[in-house]
């Protein structure tokens, strides 16, 4: 009996070639079920590509034991030393212990896709193989999005240029700078937040963020004094400095949405042109400065939640079904554009925890052949693939270890 090493699928970049390889093995007598191929493809991709998702990798695993529905974590108060001497024959007052409790809840997540009876599930079909690879990416992206949302939910806010809030951010004072980052790290140290690892705090930024940081005055002085320029000019990434390590990702939250003091969601917009950005992109003719305004979610004409399919940007065809998509209507303001700012995360130790029932917090692929739906598929016309994560949740046991640095990189609002 022929044997095929399924682990060899891990580094295979052409999924179609892998499918052909397995089908040849099946034809030669190998006992390989197609659903095993799809599941292995998903699991291997998640294991190999997990390091590429910078938010998800920050999570420390804390599994839920014995089928409980939540993870309960206790953080005990620390006792402090003092130098007051004892009085002879008089015992001191007793110290008191206190505890702060945290609850992390786990949920189920999953997606699926239906196929017609034209797709052959008895062999490794190239179409099914392609979308099994897509779902392997969607699965880890789902975990990464959950991790990012948990970090932002628990983060302390720090606005660029010492602004007091989103209302104080402008194109001029919102540009990220190293001085702000040093203030954030200093505040973390004063709050006794330990570095993430290697004695450093982690900064997760976007390409636009690093575009500005390379030309920051403090960074330029650091490069001059230490003669450390090659790496930065090779790939625009900052070398470790001032107790920080820097990581780049393309999925930094970028939006003009924020919550006001009453908890209402608002969208910052602008009309006119951005003088500073015009100069950056080479427009020499000076134009009127931008005027900042807000839209309010409580106005039904400005904001709505809709469920439906999102079109693929390449084909223009409906692809992913996304429920409760927020939609802002800018048509009431002539020439309005969204004023985008970014959320750069600075994290220390214990910033993020991942929980779930032990053994149930990883993705599993499901393959449903023709007729598996019973009376809902009476003449065997439908089949499907999908994935499900049975139990996973994210939270923080040290909110002081997360800072959301809200800034306006110069290239974010350039179209």
TORKOL-4160 file (C-alpha; in steps of 0.2 Angstrom, whole numbers, padded with zeros to 4 digits, m for minus):
415
<pt num="1" X="0000" Y="0000" Z="0000"/>
<pt num="2" X="0007" Y="0017" Z="m0005"/>
<pt num="3" X="0010" Y="0030" Z="0009"/>
<pt num="4" X="0009" Y="0049" Z="0008"/>
<pt num="5" X="0017" Y="0060" Z="0021"/>
<pt num="6" X="0003" Y="0073" Z="0024"/>
<pt num="7" X="0015" Y="0084" Z="0034"/>
<pt num="8" X="0023" Y="0088" Z="0017"/>
<pt num="9" X="0008" Y="0098" Z="0013"/>
<pt num="10" X="0013" Y="0112" Z="0025"/>
<pt num="11" X="0026" Y="0120" Z="0014"/>
<pt num="12" X="0017" Y="0117" Z="m0002"/>
<pt num="13" X="0012" Y="0134" Z="m0009"/>
<pt num="14" X="0002" Y="0127" Z="m0024"/>
<pt num="15" X="m0013" Y="0119" Z="m0016"/>
<pt num="16" X="m0018" Y="0112" Z="m0033"/>
<pt num="17" X="m0002" Y="0103" Z="m0035"/>
<pt num="18" X="m0004" Y="0095" Z="m0018"/>
<pt num="19" X="m0022" Y="0090" Z="m0023"/>
<pt num="20" X="m0015" Y="0081" Z="m0038"/>
<pt num="21" X="m0002" Y="0072" Z="m0028"/>
<pt num="22" X="m0015" Y="0065" Z="m0016"/>
<pt num="23" X="m0027" Y="0060" Z="m0030"/>
<pt num="24" X="m0012" Y="0051" Z="m0038"/>
<pt num="25" X="m0009" Y="0042" Z="m0022"/>
<pt num="26" X="m0027" Y="0037" Z="m0020"/>
<pt num="27" X="m0027" Y="0030" Z="m0038"/>
<pt num="28" X="m0012" Y="0020" Z="m0033"/>
<pt num="29" X="m0021" Y="0012" Z="m0019"/>
<pt num="30" X="m0017" Y="0023" Z="m0004"/>
<pt num="31" X="m0030" Y="0024" Z="0009"/>
<pt num="32" X="m0032" Y="0043" Z="0011"/>
<pt num="33" X="m0049" Y="0050" Z="0014"/>
<pt num="34" X="m0052" Y="0068" Z="0006"/>
<pt num="35" X="m0059" Y="0075" Z="0022"/>
<pt num="36" X="m0043" Y="0070" Z="0031"/>
<pt num="37" X="m0033" Y="0080" Z="0018"/>
<pt num="38" X="m0044" Y="0095" Z="0020"/>
<pt num="39" X="m0043" Y="0094" Z="0039"/>
<pt num="40" X="m0024" Y="0092" Z="0039"/>
<pt num="41" X="m0022" Y="0107" Z="0027"/>
<pt num="42" X="m0032" Y="0118" Z="0039"/>
<pt num="43" X="m0022" Y="0112" Z="0054"/>
<pt num="44" X="m0005" Y="0113" Z="0046"/>
<pt num="45" X="m0008" Y="0130" Z="0040"/>
<pt num="46" X="m0014" Y="0137" Z="0057"/>
<pt num="47" X="0001" Y="0130" Z="0065"/>
<pt num="48" X="0014" Y="0137" Z="0053"/>
<pt num="49" X="0006" Y="0154" Z="0050"/>
<pt num="50" X="0001" Y="0158" Z="0067"/>
<pt num="51" X="0017" Y="0169" Z="0070"/>
<pt num="52" X="0011" Y="0180" Z="0056"/>
<pt num="53" X="m0004" Y="0186" Z="0066"/>
<pt num="54" X="0004" Y="0198" Z="0078"/>
<pt num="55" X="m0011" Y="0200" Z="0090"/>
<pt num="56" X="m0016" Y="0182" Z="0092"/>
<pt num="57" X="0002" Y="0177" Z="0097"/>
<pt num="58" X="0001" Y="0189" Z="0112"/>
<pt num="59" X="m0012" Y="0178" Z="0120"/>
<pt num="60" X="m0006" Y="0167" Z="0135"/>
<pt num="61" X="m0016" Y="0151" Z="0135"/>
<pt num="62" X="m0027" Y="0148" Z="0150"/>
<pt num="63" X="m0038" Y="0133" Z="0147"/>
<pt num="64" X="m0055" Y="0131" Z="0156"/>
<pt num="65" X="m0055" Y="0115" Z="0166"/>
<pt num="66" X="m0068" Y="0102" Z="0169"/>
<pt num="67" X="m0082" Y="0108" Z="0156"/>
<pt num="68" X="m0085" Y="0125" Z="0165"/>
<pt num="69" X="m0093" Y="0139" Z="0155"/>
<pt num="70" X="m0080" Y="0152" Z="0161"/>
<pt num="71" X="m0062" Y="0154" Z="0167"/>
<pt num="72" X="m0061" Y="0163" Z="0184"/>
<pt num="73" X="m0044" Y="0171" Z="0188"/>
<pt num="74" X="m0039" Y="0179" Z="0204"/>
<pt num="75" X="m0026" Y="0192" Z="0206"/>
<pt num="76" X="m0020" Y="0194" Z="0224"/>
<pt num="77" X="m0015" Y="0210" Z="0232"/>
<pt num="78" X="0003" Y="0213" Z="0235"/>
<pt num="79" X="0010" Y="0216" Z="0253"/>
<pt num="80" X="0023" Y="0229" Z="0255"/>
<pt num="81" X="0038" Y="0230" Z="0266"/>
<pt num="82" X="0041" Y="0244" Z="0279"/>
<pt num="83" X="0054" Y="0249" Z="0292"/>
<pt num="84" X="0044" Y="0253" Z="0307"/>
<pt num="85" X="0051" Y="0243" Z="0322"/>
<pt num="86" X="0041" Y="0233" Z="0334"/>
<pt num="87" X="0036" Y="0239" Z="0351"/>
<pt num="88" X="0040" Y="0227" Z="0365"/>
<pt num="89" X="0025" Y="0217" Z="0371"/>
<pt num="90" X="0013" Y="0225" Z="0358"/>
<pt num="91" X="0010" Y="0215" Z="0342"/>
<pt num="92" X="0007" Y="0225" Z="0326"/>
<pt num="93" X="m0009" Y="0226" Z="0317"/>
<pt num="94" X="m0013" Y="0211" Z="0305"/>
<pt num="95" X="m0011" Y="0213" Z="0287"/>
<pt num="96" X="m0026" Y="0211" Z="0276"/>
<pt num="97" X="m0027" Y="0201" Z="0260"/>
<pt num="98" X="m0038" Y="0206" Z="0245"/>
<pt num="99" X="m0041" Y="0199" Z="0228"/>
<pt num="100" X="m0048" Y="0205" Z="0211"/>
<pt num="101" X="m0058" Y="0193" Z="0201"/>
<pt num="102" X="m0058" Y="0191" Z="0182"/>
<pt num="103" X="m0070" Y="0181" Z="0171"/>
<pt num="104" X="m0066" Y="0175" Z="0154"/>
<pt num="105" X="m0080" Y="0168" Z="0144"/>
<pt num="106" X="m0078" Y="0156" Z="0128"/>
<pt num="107" X="m0089" Y="0155" Z="0113"/>
<pt num="108" X="m0091" Y="0146" Z="0097"/>
<pt num="109" X="m0086" Y="0152" Z="0080"/>
<pt num="110" X="m0087" Y="0145" Z="0062"/>
<pt num="111" X="m0091" Y="0147" Z="0044"/>
<pt num="112" X="m0096" Y="0136" Z="0030"/>
<pt num="113" X="m0099" Y="0136" Z="0011"/>
<pt num="114" X="m0111" Y="0125" Z="0000"/>
<pt num="115" X="m0106" Y="0117" Z="m0016"/>
<pt num="116" X="m0117" Y="0109" Z="m0030"/>
<pt num="117" X="m0117" Y="0091" Z="m0035"/>
<pt num="118" X="m0104" Y="0096" Z="m0049"/>
<pt num="119" X="m0090" Y="0096" Z="m0036"/>
<pt num="120" X="m0083" Y="0079" Z="m0033"/>
<pt num="121" X="m0080" Y="0075" Z="m0015"/>
<pt num="122" X="m0074" Y="0057" Z="m0018"/>
<pt num="123" X="m0058" Y="0064" Z="m0024"/>
<pt num="124" X="m0048" Y="0079" Z="m0018"/>
<pt num="125" X="m0057" Y="0091" Z="m0029"/>
<pt num="126" X="m0046" Y="0107" Z="m0033"/>
<pt num="127" X="m0061" Y="0119" Z="m0029"/>
<pt num="128" X="m0064" Y="0111" Z="m0012"/>
<pt num="129" X="m0045" Y="0111" Z="m0009"/>
<pt num="130" X="m0044" Y="0129" Z="m0013"/>
<pt num="131" X="m0057" Y="0134" Z="m0001"/>
<pt num="132" X="m0051" Y="0123" Z="0012"/>
<pt num="133" X="m0035" Y="0133" Z="0011"/>
<pt num="134" X="m0045" Y="0149" Z="0012"/>
<pt num="135" X="m0054" Y="0143" Z="0027"/>
<pt num="136" X="m0038" Y="0139" Z="0036"/>
<pt num="137" X="m0033" Y="0157" Z="0033"/>
<pt num="138" X="m0051" Y="0163" Z="0039"/>
<pt num="139" X="m0050" Y="0153" Z="0055"/>
<pt num="140" X="m0033" Y="0160" Z="0061"/>
<pt num="141" X="m0039" Y="0178" Z="0055"/>
<pt num="142" X="m0055" Y="0175" Z="0066"/>
<pt num="143" X="m0044" Y="0171" Z="0081"/>
<pt num="144" X="m0033" Y="0186" Z="0077"/>
<pt num="145" X="m0048" Y="0198" Z="0076"/>
<pt num="146" X="m0055" Y="0192" Z="0093"/>
<pt num="147" X="m0038" Y="0194" Z="0101"/>
<pt num="148" X="m0037" Y="0212" Z="0093"/>
<pt num="149" X="m0054" Y="0217" Z="0099"/>
<pt num="150" X="m0050" Y="0210" Z="0117"/>
<pt num="151" X="m0034" Y="0221" Z="0117"/>
<pt num="152" X="m0043" Y="0237" Z="0111"/>
<pt num="153" X="m0058" Y="0234" Z="0124"/>
<pt num="154" X="m0046" Y="0233" Z="0139"/>
<pt num="155" X="m0033" Y="0246" Z="0133"/>
<pt num="156" X="m0029" Y="0263" Z="0141"/>
<pt num="157" X="m0031" Y="0277" Z="0128"/>
<pt num="158" X="m0016" Y="0289" Z="0124"/>
<pt num="159" X="m0019" Y="0302" Z="0111"/>
<pt num="160" X="m0005" Y="0308" Z="0100"/>
<pt num="161" X="0001" Y="0326" Z="0103"/>
<pt num="162" X="m0006" Y="0325" Z="0121"/>
<pt num="163" X="m0024" Y="0328" Z="0114"/>
<pt num="164" X="m0037" Y="0325" Z="0127"/>
<pt num="165" X="m0048" Y="0314" Z="0115"/>
<pt num="166" X="m0053" Y="0311" Z="0097"/>
<pt num="167" X="m0060" Y="0328" Z="0097"/>
<pt num="168" X="m0043" Y="0335" Z="0099"/>
<pt num="169" X="m0034" Y="0325" Z="0086"/>
<pt num="170" X="m0030" Y="0335" Z="0070"/>
<pt num="171" X="m0019" Y="0332" Z="0054"/>
<pt num="172" X="m0006" Y="0342" Z="0062"/>
<pt num="173" X="m0005" Y="0336" Z="0080"/>
<pt num="174" X="m0009" Y="0318" Z="0077"/>
<pt num="175" X="0007" Y="0312" Z="0069"/>
<pt num="176" X="0015" Y="0298" Z="0079"/>
<pt num="177" X="0031" Y="0302" Z="0087"/>
<pt num="178" X="0044" Y="0293" Z="0098"/>
<pt num="179" X="0042" Y="0305" Z="0113"/>
<pt num="180" X="0024" Y="0299" Z="0115"/>
<pt num="181" X="0029" Y="0281" Z="0115"/>
<pt num="182" X="0042" Y="0284" Z="0128"/>
<pt num="183" X="0029" Y="0293" Z="0139"/>
<pt num="184" X="0018" Y="0277" Z="0137"/>
<pt num="185" X="0032" Y="0265" Z="0142"/>
<pt num="186" X="0037" Y="0276" Z="0157"/>
<pt num="187" X="0019" Y="0276" Z="0163"/>
<pt num="188" X="0019" Y="0257" Z="0161"/>
<pt num="189" X="0035" Y="0256" Z="0172"/>
<pt num="190" X="0027" Y="0267" Z="0185"/>
<pt num="191" X="0012" Y="0255" Z="0185"/>
<pt num="192" X="0024" Y="0241" Z="0188"/>
<pt num="193" X="0019" Y="0233" Z="0172"/>
<pt num="194" X="0033" Y="0220" Z="0167"/>
<pt num="195" X="0040" Y="0220" Z="0149"/>
<pt num="196" X="0032" Y="0208" Z="0137"/>
<pt num="197" X="0049" Y="0198" Z="0134"/>
<pt num="198" X="0067" Y="0201" Z="0131"/>
<pt num="199" X="0066" Y="0215" Z="0144"/>
<pt num="200" X="0056" Y="0225" Z="0131"/>
<pt num="201" X="0038" Y="0231" Z="0128"/>
<pt num="202" X="0030" Y="0227" Z="0111"/>
<pt num="203" X="0024" Y="0240" Z="0099"/>
<pt num="204" X="0012" Y="0234" Z="0085"/>
<pt num="205" X="0011" Y="0247" Z="0071"/>
<pt num="206" X="0006" Y="0249" Z="0053"/>
<pt num="207" X="0017" Y="0253" Z="0037"/>
<pt num="208" X="0010" Y="0271" Z="0038"/>
<pt num="209" X="0015" Y="0272" Z="0057"/>
<pt num="210" X="0033" Y="0267" Z="0053"/>
<pt num="211" X="0033" Y="0278" Z="0038"/>
<pt num="212" X="0032" Y="0293" Z="0050"/>
<pt num="213" X="0043" Y="0286" Z="0063"/>
<pt num="214" X="0058" Y="0283" Z="0052"/>
<pt num="215" X="0059" Y="0302" Z="0050"/>
<pt num="216" X="0055" Y="0306" Z="0069"/>
<pt num="217" X="0068" Y="0318" Z="0076"/>
<pt num="218" X="0072" Y="0307" Z="0091"/>
<pt num="219" X="0074" Y="0291" Z="0080"/>
<pt num="220" X="0085" Y="0301" Z="0068"/>
<pt num="221" X="0096" Y="0306" Z="0083"/>
<pt num="222" X="0097" Y="0288" Z="0089"/>
<pt num="223" X="0102" Y="0282" Z="0071"/>
<pt num="224" X="0115" Y="0295" Z="0070"/>
<pt num="225" X="0123" Y="0292" Z="0087"/>
<pt num="226" X="0122" Y="0273" Z="0086"/>
<pt num="227" X="0125" Y="0272" Z="0067"/>
<pt num="228" X="0111" Y="0260" Z="0066"/>
<pt num="229" X="0103" Y="0264" Z="0050"/>
<pt num="230" X="0104" Y="0249" Z="0038"/>
<pt num="231" X="0089" Y="0239" Z="0044"/>
<pt num="232" X="0078" Y="0254" Z="0045"/>
<pt num="233" X="0082" Y="0259" Z="0028"/>
<pt num="234" X="0081" Y="0242" Z="0021"/>
<pt num="235" X="0063" Y="0238" Z="0027"/>
<pt num="236" X="0057" Y="0254" Z="0036"/>
<pt num="237" X="0057" Y="0244" Z="0052"/>
<pt num="238" X="0063" Y="0252" Z="0068"/>
<pt num="239" X="0077" Y="0242" Z="0078"/>
<pt num="240" X="0073" Y="0240" Z="0096"/>
<pt num="241" X="0076" Y="0256" Z="0106"/>
<pt num="242" X="0071" Y="0264" Z="0122"/>
<pt num="243" X="0065" Y="0247" Z="0129"/>
<pt num="244" X="0053" Y="0244" Z="0115"/>
<pt num="245" X="0052" Y="0231" Z="0101"/>
<pt num="246" X="0042" Y="0235" Z="0085"/>
<pt num="247" X="0031" Y="0224" Z="0074"/>
<pt num="248" X="0023" Y="0228" Z="0058"/>
<pt num="249" X="0006" Y="0222" Z="0053"/>
<pt num="250" X="m0007" Y="0227" Z="0039"/>
<pt num="251" X="m0022" Y="0225" Z="0050"/>
<pt num="252" X="m0020" Y="0239" Z="0062"/>
<pt num="253" X="m0037" Y="0246" Z="0065"/>
<pt num="254" X="m0039" Y="0261" Z="0055"/>
<pt num="255" X="m0055" Y="0271" Z="0056"/>
<pt num="256" X="m0063" Y="0288" Z="0061"/>
<pt num="257" X="m0075" Y="0279" Z="0073"/>
<pt num="258" X="m0075" Y="0283" Z="0091"/>
<pt num="259" X="m0086" Y="0283" Z="0106"/>
<pt num="260" X="m0091" Y="0300" Z="0115"/>
<pt num="261" X="m0094" Y="0303" Z="0133"/>
<pt num="262" X="m0112" Y="0296" Z="0133"/>
<pt num="263" X="m0106" Y="0280" Z="0124"/>
<pt num="264" X="m0113" Y="0284" Z="0107"/>
<pt num="265" X="m0103" Y="0279" Z="0092"/>
<pt num="266" X="m0097" Y="0294" Z="0081"/>
<pt num="267" X="m0088" Y="0296" Z="0065"/>
<pt num="268" X="m0075" Y="0310" Z="0062"/>
<pt num="269" X="m0076" Y="0317" Z="0044"/>
<pt num="270" X="m0068" Y="0331" Z="0035"/>
<pt num="271" X="m0071" Y="0343" Z="0020"/>
<pt num="272" X="m0058" Y="0352" Z="0010"/>
<pt num="273" X="m0040" Y="0347" Z="0008"/>
<pt num="274" X="m0026" Y="0342" Z="0020"/>
<pt num="275" X="m0012" Y="0354" Z="0018"/>
<pt num="276" X="0001" Y="0344" Z="0026"/>
<pt num="277" X="m0003" Y="0328" Z="0016"/>
<pt num="278" X="m0004" Y="0338" Z="0000"/>
<pt num="279" X="0014" Y="0343" Z="0003"/>
<pt num="280" X="0020" Y="0326" Z="0006"/>
<pt num="281" X="0012" Y="0319" Z="m0010"/>
<pt num="282" X="0020" Y="0333" Z="m0020"/>
<pt num="283" X="0005" Y="0345" Z="m0023"/>
<pt num="284" X="0013" Y="0363" Z="m0022"/>
<pt num="285" X="m0003" Y="0373" Z="m0025"/>
<pt num="286" X="m0009" Y="0378" Z="m0007"/>
<pt num="287" X="m0028" Y="0374" Z="m0004"/>
<pt num="288" X="m0040" Y="0378" Z="0009"/>
<pt num="289" X="m0037" Y="0368" Z="0026"/>
<pt num="290" X="m0048" Y="0353" Z="0030"/>
<pt num="291" X="m0063" Y="0356" Z="0042"/>
<pt num="292" X="m0067" Y="0342" Z="0054"/>
<pt num="293" X="m0085" Y="0337" Z="0059"/>
<pt num="294" X="m0094" Y="0322" Z="0067"/>
<pt num="295" X="m0108" Y="0310" Z="0062"/>
<pt num="296" X="m0118" Y="0302" Z="0076"/>
<pt num="297" X="m0125" Y="0284" Z="0076"/>
<pt num="298" X="m0141" Y="0290" Z="0084"/>
<pt num="299" X="m0146" Y="0299" Z="0068"/>
<pt num="300" X="m0154" Y="0285" Z="0057"/>
<pt num="301" X="m0150" Y="0295" Z="0042"/>
<pt num="302" X="m0131" Y="0294" Z="0046"/>
<pt num="303" X="m0129" Y="0277" Z="0053"/>
<pt num="304" X="m0136" Y="0259" Z="0050"/>
<pt num="305" X="m0132" Y="0241" Z="0053"/>
<pt num="306" X="m0135" Y="0229" Z="0038"/>
<pt num="307" X="m0132" Y="0211" Z="0036"/>
<pt num="308" X="m0127" Y="0204" Z="0019"/>
<pt num="309" X="m0113" Y="0199" Z="0007"/>
<pt num="310" X="m0097" Y="0208" Z="0005"/>
<pt num="311" X="m0091" Y="0209" Z="m0013"/>
<pt num="312" X="m0073" Y="0202" Z="m0017"/>
<pt num="313" X="m0063" Y="0217" Z="m0023"/>
<pt num="314" X="m0055" Y="0207" Z="m0037"/>
<pt num="315" X="m0070" Y="0199" Z="m0045"/>
<pt num="316" X="m0083" Y="0211" Z="m0039"/>
<pt num="317" X="m0094" Y="0196" Z="m0034"/>
<pt num="318" X="m0102" Y="0192" Z="m0018"/>
<pt num="319" X="m0091" Y="0182" Z="m0007"/>
<pt num="320" X="m0091" Y="0183" Z="0012"/>
<pt num="321" X="m0108" Y="0185" Z="0022"/>
<pt num="322" X="m0105" Y="0197" Z="0036"/>
<pt num="323" X="m0119" Y="0201" Z="0049"/>
<pt num="324" X="m0122" Y="0218" Z="0056"/>
<pt num="325" X="m0110" Y="0228" Z="0045"/>
<pt num="326" X="m0110" Y="0247" Z="0051"/>
<pt num="327" X="m0113" Y="0259" Z="0037"/>
<pt num="328" X="m0111" Y="0278" Z="0038"/>
<pt num="329" X="m0119" Y="0289" Z="0026"/>
<pt num="330" X="m0108" Y="0304" Z="0021"/>
<pt num="331" X="m0119" Y="0310" Z="0007"/>
<pt num="332" X="m0127" Y="0323" Z="0017"/>
<pt num="333" X="m0111" Y="0333" Z="0019"/>
<pt num="334" X="m0104" Y="0339" Z="0002"/>
<pt num="335" X="m0086" Y="0333" Z="m0002"/>
<pt num="336" X="m0085" Y="0324" Z="0015"/>
<pt num="337" X="m0072" Y="0311" Z="0018"/>
<pt num="338" X="m0068" Y="0300" Z="0033"/>
<pt num="339" X="m0055" Y="0307" Z="0045"/>
<pt num="340" X="m0045" Y="0291" Z="0049"/>
<pt num="341" X="m0034" Y="0288" Z="0063"/>
<pt num="342" X="m0025" Y="0272" Z="0069"/>
<pt num="343" X="m0024" Y="0262" Z="0085"/>
<pt num="344" X="m0006" Y="0257" Z="0088"/>
<pt num="345" X="m0005" Y="0245" Z="0103"/>
<pt num="346" X="0009" Y="0245" Z="0116"/>
<pt num="347" X="0009" Y="0229" Z="0127"/>
<pt num="348" X="0018" Y="0222" Z="0142"/>
<pt num="349" X="0017" Y="0206" Z="0151"/>
<pt num="350" X="0000" Y="0198" Z="0155"/>
<pt num="351" X="m0009" Y="0209" Z="0142"/>
<pt num="352" X="m0019" Y="0196" Z="0134"/>
<pt num="353" X="m0026" Y="0178" Z="0139"/>
<pt num="354" X="m0034" Y="0165" Z="0128"/>
<pt num="355" X="m0046" Y="0153" Z="0136"/>
<pt num="356" X="m0058" Y="0139" Z="0130"/>
<pt num="357" X="m0062" Y="0121" Z="0135"/>
<pt num="358" X="m0046" Y="0110" Z="0135"/>
<pt num="359" X="m0045" Y="0102" Z="0118"/>
<pt num="360" X="m0059" Y="0112" Z="0110"/>
<pt num="361" X="m0050" Y="0129" Z="0107"/>
<pt num="362" X="m0043" Y="0124" Z="0090"/>
<pt num="363" X="m0052" Y="0124" Z="0072"/>
<pt num="364" X="m0059" Y="0108" Z="0065"/>
<pt num="365" X="m0064" Y="0106" Z="0047"/>
<pt num="366" X="m0081" Y="0098" Z="0042"/>
<pt num="367" X="m0084" Y="0090" Z="0026"/>
<pt num="368" X="m0103" Y="0086" Z="0022"/>
<pt num="369" X="m0106" Y="0075" Z="0006"/>
<pt num="370" X="m0121" Y="0074" Z="m0005"/>
<pt num="371" X="m0137" Y="0069" Z="0005"/>
<pt num="372" X="m0130" Y="0072" Z="0022"/>
<pt num="373" X="m0143" Y="0085" Z="0025"/>
<pt num="374" X="m0157" Y="0072" Z="0024"/>
<pt num="375" X="m0174" Y="0078" Z="0019"/>
<pt num="376" X="m0166" Y="0096" Z="0017"/>
<pt num="377" X="m0157" Y="0088" Z="0002"/>
<pt num="378" X="m0169" Y="0076" Z="m0005"/>
<pt num="379" X="m0161" Y="0072" Z="m0022"/>
<pt num="380" X="m0142" Y="0075" Z="m0017"/>
<pt num="381" X="m0139" Y="0092" Z="m0024"/>
<pt num="382" X="m0130" Y="0100" Z="m0010"/>
<pt num="383" X="m0113" Y="0097" Z="m0001"/>
<pt num="384" X="m0103" Y="0109" Z="0010"/>
<pt num="385" X="m0086" Y="0112" Z="0019"/>
<pt num="386" X="m0083" Y="0123" Z="0034"/>
<pt num="387" X="m0074" Y="0125" Z="0050"/>
<pt num="388" X="m0079" Y="0127" Z="0068"/>
<pt num="389" X="m0070" Y="0133" Z="0084"/>
<pt num="390" X="m0080" Y="0125" Z="0098"/>
<pt num="391" X="m0073" Y="0135" Z="0113"/>
<pt num="392" X="m0062" Y="0150" Z="0113"/>
<pt num="393" X="m0062" Y="0167" Z="0121"/>
<pt num="394" X="m0050" Y="0182" Z="0125"/>
<pt num="395" X="m0048" Y="0194" Z="0139"/>
<pt num="396" X="m0035" Y="0203" Z="0149"/>
<pt num="397" X="m0030" Y="0201" Z="0167"/>
<pt num="398" X="m0019" Y="0216" Z="0167"/>
<pt num="399" X="m0027" Y="0231" Z="0158"/>
<pt num="400" X="m0013" Y="0242" Z="0163"/>
<pt num="401" X="m0002" Y="0232" Z="0152"/>
<pt num="402" X="m0011" Y="0238" Z="0136"/>
<pt num="403" X="m0011" Y="0255" Z="0129"/>
<pt num="404" X="m0020" Y="0261" Z="0113"/>
<pt num="405" X="m0010" Y="0274" Z="0105"/>
<pt num="406" X="m0022" Y="0284" Z="0094"/>
<pt num="407" X="m0013" Y="0294" Z="0081"/>
<pt num="408" X="m0015" Y="0301" Z="0063"/>
<pt num="409" X="0000" Y="0295" Z="0052"/>
<pt num="410" X="0002" Y="0307" Z="0038"/>
<pt num="411" X="m0001" Y="0294" Z="0024"/>
<pt num="412" X="m0017" Y="0286" Z="0032"/>
<pt num="413" X="m0029" Y="0299" Z="0024"/>
<pt num="414" X="m0020" Y="0299" Z="0007"/>
<pt num="415" X="m0030" Y="0291" Z="m0006"/>
